[in-house]
């Protein structure tokens, strides 16, 4: 990785800390999802489907936390495009590919740093992963953060209208979030989504959540290798597609 | 004296109109927001309902529909706070303060305009919810709309009060984020009062939470079987919603009339 990529990523990471108030709000929201929503919903769920909802939902919150924080870079890229800061970025002595890579790395780092505290929380609430499982967890987090960072950047460059940018990001956010196994188990997904159930099971957020559930010992029988390969394929496709869209829209006018 | 009050009324209408007119430029935004609300209700709502034990004597999905609508009207109304923060950034608040309009009129106009705008914004979602819930009596629809509007006015008043008091983008972000995270989760939006009562601090927080009052009031109107599980009697809920609207509108007027100065935005 060239030094330019790291410099650009470092710039994005520095700016992440300037949103400490936004971050504090997000942390409160994610923790509230576990200690309020999870705890109360635990008293309502059908025990034959989910014996312990807190242990079930905590790995899902890990995916959600990573997703939200990696997605945060999209908003900034959108603002830059609207305020034509992009022209300044293009004038820097770095290649366009380095610029795009730097942004993706910056977004991914944001996700990984933000998620770190939640990994410790998951260890306390769900279970202690083995060293091998930690490697799987690390692999999952790195790939998902890159995929989501790239996706949010690409989506934010589709239009210069700020409201439309926010709306597109929200629609994609909700589609990925609702069509995933973060809040509901496989049995319910199979009944509810019928033939679409496998699409839900193989969405990037579902795969990551399944791997986290396995890593923290909530699920035992998971085909870890297949899930890791699938997540790898998703990441490659999303990064290539996102890079192509971002490169195209960097110089597009109107 | 008479001329002054007519002028005051005209000023108030103009301020309200200013807020509502902004909605005209958000048609696409409203359409997309409606779409993802429908997606949330159809996908997330139906799926999460399948996880719930049906031992509470009511249909959880109908319960959820009225709760999620309450959280929507809350979010749309509180978002006025972010808009006002943007207006401060862009100097629009200073421009408003320089207008030959009484400050109390300006504040009341912003609260009424913001709440009418939020109310209109969520109307398509309300119609969708009514189609799904199929109310037993159509008479309850106007009653519920009045309660929803009053709740929205209270929340907009709260947003105006907070944003204009703290005068800081950072503080607005954190306060709104924390309030949003806690008010929605510590309410009966997703779980009925008896479930909350299993953790007493959560239960007492939910009792004083206006989000609980509106969601339970709507349920009492449209799900009569829910009445035994409600946190407070319906009269107390509606009194609380009216109190919220009047109290926060008054606070917003007080802040704008006595405390607000141009500049100093951090």
Interface residues (C-beta under 8 A of the other chain):
Chain A: X19 X20 X21 X22 X24 X25 X26 X28 X29 X32 X33 X36 X37 X39 X40 X41 X43 X44 X45 X46 X49 X50 X163 X164 X167 X170 X171 X174 X175 X178 X179 X183 X184 X185 X188 X189 X191 X192 X193
Chain B: X26 X28 X29 X32 X33 X35 X36 X39 X40 X43 X44 X46 X47 X48 X50 X51 X52 X53 X60 X170 X171 X173 X174 X176 X177 X178 X180 X181 X182 X185 X186 X190 X191 X195 X196 X198 X199 X202
